[in-house]
Amino acid sequence: MKMTKPGGATSGLMLAIATVIVITANSAWAAPQDVPSRGFVWKDGAEVYAKICGYCHESNVGPVIRGRDLPAAYIRTIVRNGNRAMPSFRPSEIDDESLAKLAEYISKN
């Protein structure tokens, strides 16, 4: 059995891995800071898009989604389940009523 001294190569590697995990967990899918907390009711789909979706889809991080005649059902499915680099959004982040407004907004604009 190989023994390593405290602070040896194995300890350093484990510390590096733990650091990467913590940094990644805290920043990987960070949503915009101005997203309202639970219980908030969005005004309309345009507001949801501006505050959440536009963060990526208007800055060339995600694909353009407006003006593509995407079906509302497709939009709701992708938002709830995610797709590739697109994270999923839980009902605590975008409630079902607001998601319906958002899907309608995107599918018509």
N, C-alpha and C positions, 0 to 999 in steps of 0.2 A: 504494500500500500504506500503510495507516494504522499509524503507530508510536505506541506508548504508552510513557510513562516507567515505569521500575520503580516498583512501588507504585501505579500508576495504577488506573483503574476495572477494566480487564481483569484485572489481577493480584489485585485485591481480590475480584472475582467468583470467580475460580478458587480462591482460598484459602477462600472461604465454601463453595463446592461441595465441596471436599476435606474440610473440617471436618464438613459434614453427612454425607458418606459414611462417615467414620470413626466418628462418633457412632452412626449408624444401624447400621453393621455390628457394633458392639460391644454394642448393646442391643436391637436389633429383636426378636429371638425368644429373648431370654435365658430359659433354663430356670431353675427353682428351684436355688438354690445347693447344696442337700443331695442332689442326684441323684448316686448312686454312679458311680464311674468304671468303665471297661471291665473285664470279667471278673467283675463282681459278679453274684451270683445273688439275685434278688428272692425274698422269702419266699412271697408269694402275690399274687393280683390286687389285693386290697385295699390292700396296701402300695404297689404301683405306682400305683394310683389316688390314694392319699393323697399320695404324694411328687411325682407328675408331673401327673396329670390334674386333681386337685382344686385345684391352683394357679389354674387359670382357671375350671374348671367348677363350682367351689363358691363362687366369689366374683363371680358375675354378669358375668364377662368373656366366657366362652363359654356356650353353651346348656346347660341341664340335660340330662344324658345318662343318668343312672341312673333306673330306674323307667319306662323307655319301651319295654321289650321289643325293643330293637334287636338284630338278629341278630349273632352273634359274628363271622361272616365280614365283615359290613359294618363293624364296629368295627375289625377288623384292617386292612381296606383303607384306611379313613380315617386311621388312625394312621400307616401306612406311607407313604401318598401325600399326606396333607394334604387340606384342603378349605376354600376361601375363606381366612379368617383363621387357620384351624387349620394350624399347621406340620406337616410330615412328621417322623417320628421314625425315624432310621436304626437298623439292628440293633445298632450300637455304643452306642446310647442305651437301647433296649429290645430285648433279644434276642428271638428268635422264641418260645422257650418262655415267657418272661415275658409276651410279647404275647398268647399263647394264654390264659394265666391271667387277664390283664387283661380280655380280650374276654369270657371266660366270666363273670367277676365283674360286669362292667357289664351284660351281657345278662340276668343273673338278679337283679340288685339294683336 
